[in-house]
Amino acid sequence: MASLSLQPKFSLHPNNSILHFHPQNKPQIIFFTRKVKIKTKTKCSSIDPQQQQQKQRESFTRKKKSVTETEKGVDPVGFLTKLGITHKAFAQFLRERYKSLKDLKAEIFTRHLNLQEMASGFEILGTHRHKEHRVDYMDWAPGARYCALVGDFNGWSPTTNAAREGLYGHDDYGYWFIILEDKLREGEEPDELYFQQYNYVDDYDKGDSGVTIDEVFQRANDEYWEPGEDRFIKNRFELPAKLYERLFGPNGPQTLEELGEIPDAETRYKAHKELHKDDPPSNLPPFDVIDNGKEYDIFNVVADPAWQEKFRNKKPPLAYWTEIRKGRKAWLKKYSPAIPHGSKYRVYFNTPDGPLERVPAWATFIQPDAEGKQAYAIHWEPPPEHTYKWKHTAIKPPKSLRIYECHVGISGSEPKISSFNDFTERVLPHVKRAGYNAIQLIGIVEHKDYFTVGYRVTNFFAVSSRYGTPEDFKRLVDEAHGLGLLVFLDIVHSYSAADEMVGLSRFDGSNDCYFHTGKRGHHKYWGTRMFKYSDLDVLHFLLSNLNWWISEYKIDGFHFHSLASMLYTHNGFASFTGDLEEYCNQYVDNDAVKYLILANEILHALHPNIITIAEDATFYPGLCEPTSQGGLGFDYHVNLSASEMWLSLLKNTPDHEWSMSKITSTLLGNKNYADKMLVYAENHNQSISGGQSLAEILLSQGNDKAPQSNELLLRGSSLLKMTKLITFTIGGRGYLNFMGNEFGHPKRVEFPMPSNNFSFSLANRCWDLLEKEGVYQDLFRFDKDMMKLDKNERVLSRGLPNIHHVNDTNMVISYLRGPLLFVFNFHPTDSYERYCIGVDEAGEYQVILNTDERRYGGQGIVKEEQYLQRTISKR
C-alpha cells in the first residue's frame, strides 16, 4: 500500500509577523454552524453543557494567552530600544511600517494560502509537464488581450496553441493559461482513460504494466475493502432512496394524520436497536445517536474509539491508483511531446498597441540567436538519464565566512568565455586549496550584454547560457558542496535591464507591468528599470525567484546587490549625514523595505540555514536586526568603505601621511553591527569597473609593465599583505576576496566591448603565474596561511577586537582578538626595537604569522629565535 505524504505548510497570521507552522496531517479543529458535539466514548453517555462551556472558556483563554505571548515577542522599535536610540520620527516610521506590513500580509492571504505558496510560483508558472500527457504554460501579462505560445514546435503559429476563453485561459489578475496536448503518434489509439497518467521521470525505464482499470478496481474491492465497507461505495443512493420511498412512496403515509406523531430520537434509537439486535456483526461505522433533550443541544454522535482508530490507520488506496500509471516508454511509444526538449519558443501577445513577442518571464533557459539581437526560450526537459543526479548534501553554515568571489566567464586562462565545466574542474580545486569555505558567483543569472558583468538581468529564472546548461550549473554547485564550499549567488532585485525584446520591460505592452511608470520607473543614472514592489504579482515573481534558486540549484545564500538603488527614490545618489530623518523621509521606498523584510522572513523560515548578505552603501538602520524587532533580517552587511579607503590611500596619499585612526575606524565600521560585517580589501569592483586592482597599483608602473625595482616590489608586496591581514582580522565574521587577487593578479579585468574592439585579452586570469617562483607565488602562500589562521585559531568567529594601541606618529596599530595579539607597523621607513605593547594576560606570546618572512617575499628582519616573547609588568 502507498501512503499519502503531506508536506508541512506554514502560514503567517495577518495580525502577527511571526511565522507559524501547521503540519497538514495534524487533526484540525472544525467549527460548525450548529452546536454539534462529537464524542469518542465506548459507552453512550451525555456531557454536562456547563462542563463543556468551561472547557471552551479555558481553551479560549489558552489561545488568547498564546497570541498575547507571541505579540510580546514582536517590537517594531525593538532594535532602537536595544541600542538606546531615541528618535520619535523614525520610531513612528517603524511602527507605521509594521502596521503596513501586517496589512500587506493580510492582502497576500486573500490570494495565497500562505507565504510558502506566495514564494513558490515557479511550481505552476512557466512551462511544466503534466502527468496527463501534456505541457501546461502559465504567465502573467495583465495588459494583454490575447496570449499564445509560438515556437519551432508549431511553426511559429500564433493561433495553434493559444489561451481560449472558457477553458480557464485567463483570470481576473492577468494570468494566462495554455494547455499543449502531446501529439498521438500515427497508428496509436487514444488512451482508454481520459485521465490516464504517465511517469516521465520516476519509472522512466518501465513501460506499460498492461493492467486495465477494471482489473485494478476489482482487486481493490477484493483486497482493500473489508466486507460491508464497500456497500455504500457501490450503492451510495440506497439510504436516501429507502427514506424517500418510506415517506413519499405508494405505501407511505398520504396525509399528516396517517403520518402520525414522530417519536423522539431516543425512542426511535431503542426501537432500531431492538429490531437489529440479532443482526450479524458488521464493519459499518458503529455510530450511535443520542438526544439529551436540551433546547440548545440538537444531537450527540457517539462512536466506538476502536473503530475510529482502525479507520484513521487505514491508508488511502493510492497504490491501486498509481498502478494504472504508465511509464515513460509507453508514453514515448504512444505520443510525441507537444514541446520537444530543446525547442525554441516565445510568448505571443495581442495588446492595445498591436501584437508583440516576448521571452517568457519564468523561462529557465534562454539562448540568444546567432546575431545576438533576439533571444528565445529553450524548453529544458532532458530525458531522465541525462538529468544531473545530486551526490552531495547541503553544508551546515560555518561560524565564519571566507568567501572567494568568482566570475565564471573570466575564470580561464584562454581569451574566451569559460564554461561551468571549466570552472568546476579547474577553479574549484584551487579555491579549496587556498583555504576558503565559500564561493560567491556573479553574472550567473541570464543577462543580454556580457560586458555588464551580469548586473543588467533580463531573465531572472535562467542561468546564463554563455557558460553552459542548467545541468552543468547543478554539477558546479554539487561539486562545490562536495569540497565543503558554500555557494552564494549575487542576486539583483534592485533593478532590471531595460531591454524590451529579451527582458521584462513593457512585457505585456504596458509600461507598468513589473515596473513603475514615469521617471520613477527608471534608474536615475543607469537607465535600468525599477520594480514596483507594491504590486502583489511583482512580489510573487521576486519572492518565487529567490526560492527557485534554492529549490532547483541548492544555492546556500544570496548577496543582495545595490540595495540603495531600491530603498530610495533617488536611488541612493544623495548625501547622507547619518541623521535618522534621512531614513524615514519621503525619499524612502517603503514598499521596497517591506519586500526585503518579507524576503528574509520567508527565506529563513523555508530554509533555516540560508545566508543573506546586504550590500547597502547607506547602511540602512536595522539592516541586520531581526524582523520581529523592527529590522530587515539580513545575516551580514558589507562594509563598502574599506575597499574605497584602501584605494584612496594607495592612489592619492603618500605612505608617511596615512592615518592609523582613519584606518581602524573605517575597518571597524558600525560597532553595533561589527559582528555581522563582511569586509574586503578589494572585490570585483576595483578590477572590473574600469579601475585598477590593488596589485596593479602597487606592483607595476603601468597597465602592462612589470615592476621597475626590487624596492618597489618589496614595498608593493608588503603593503598588499598588511592591508589584507588587517582587513581580515579586525573586521567582522566574514571576509571576501575576488578571484585572482589572492596572488596579486597583475592585470585588471576588461570585458570585450566596442571600446576595445571586443577583445578577450584582459577577460581572463593568469593562473600560470602560480607555477613560477616569485612575488605571485609568495603572495598566494601568504594568503593561504592567512586563511589557515582563521581555520585553526577561529579568528573571525571570536568576539570583537580590543583595539588598545593606535599611534599615528609611529604609524603602529595593535589590538587583541581573543588570545591573539596583532601588531602592524605601517611606517614606510622606520622599524622599532623594544616597542612596548600592552596585553590583557601575562605569559609567553609566540609569533604564528609574520608578513615579513622570507617565504612570503619579505626581508626576514625578525628572526625565528625572536618569535617567543614574554610579558613584563610595566604600567
Secondary structure, 3 states (H helix, E strand, C coil): CCCCCCCCEEEECCCCCCEEEECCCCCCCCCCCCCCEEECCCCCCCCCHHHHHHHHHHHHHHHHHHHHHHHHCCCCCHHHHHHCCCCHHHHHHHHHHHHHHHHHHHHHHCCCCCHHHHCCHHHCCEEEEECCCEEEEEEECCCCCEEEEEECCCCCCCCCCECCCCCCCECCCCEEEEEEECEECCCCCCCCCCCCCECCCCCCCCCCCCCCHHHHHHHHHHHCCCCCCCHHHHCCCHHHHHHHHHHHCCCCCCCHHHHCCCCCHHHHHHHHHHHCCCCCCCCCCCEEEECCCCCCCCCEEEECHHHHHHHHHCCCCHHHHHHCCECHHHHHHHEECCCCCCCEEEEEEEECCEEEEECCCCCCEEEECCCCCCEEEECCCCCHHHCCCCCCCCCCCCCCEEEEEEEHHHCCCCCCCCCHHHHHHHHHHHHHHHCCCEEEEECCEEECCHHHCCCCEEEEEEECCCCCCHHHHHHHHHHHHHCCCEEEEEECCCCECCCCCCCCCCCCCCCCCCECCHHHHECCCCCCECECCCCHHHHHHHHHHHHHHHHHHCCCEEEECCCHHHHECCCCCCCCCCCHHHHCCCCECHHHHHHHHHHHHHHHHHCCCCEEEECCCCCCCCCCCCHHHCCCCCCEEEEHHHHHHHHHHHHHCCHHHCCHHHHHHHHHCCHHHHHHEEECCCCHHHHHCCCCCHHHHHHCCCCCCCCCCHHHHHHHHHHHHHHHHHHHHHCCCEEEEECCHHHCCCCCCCCCCHHHCCCCCCCCCCHHHHHCCCHHHHHHHHHHHHHHHHHHHCCCCCCCCEEEEEECCCCEEEEEECCEEEEEECCCCCCCCCCCCCCCCCCEEECCCCCCCHHHCCCCCCCHHHCEEECCCCC
